[in-house]
């Protein structure tokens, strides 16, 4: 295995006897919870990073790999291996990121569910998580991701509420405040992997974009697509609403790559 390494922040150069590869990635300073978009040589077949495999897709004659950094990753240097015509090994520095949090004191009744509701929530969370951790080998991606709707960001990715001293899991997506009935569009081309009406997430659509990349849209008022249907980027999926456990109408928009939740805002900025 050849191992020529010149790490230079986000630009990595590989020099062989006959060729030099430039490998770039975005964001320039990746962090826990960020997606990582790498432009790789055209012969690349697979990236091994943080114990997971990520696969290439092409766009405008270039080859890209979309990887993910879990929220609980410690900042530092991590080795990545790119498999292809030749093996390339390099390091990626993960930078620290502070996520906002908020401490709240609430009556215990508000954060404890009766057993039958809890059983339903657990069942639904398992189904949603399993769907988001799936893998379809064919990429359906059609270039850069687009916003599913335009509106004020009312709650960022990674935001953590601490109820009565107990931290809840960090916000798995971002919230866009929208008047009820606003069209919600597919962030990219994909196949409808799941639709349903869930206790916490309300009416929900999950799109499978291939290569283990998924987007999820929650708290909808009306779902306009069916499971198995192929939808184009920008096509209407649903109308926004306030279904499920919410305090007001908004769209919860989430992005998962190989089962890892990442900040959708960063994904929209890296292309
Ligand atoms: Zn949300």
Boltz pocket constraint, residues with backbone or C-beta under 6 A from the ligand:
constraints:
  - pocket:
      binder: B
      contacts: [[A, 155], [A, 171], [A, 172], [A, 173], [A, 174], [A, 175], [A, 251], [A, 252], [A, 253]]
      max_distance: 6.0
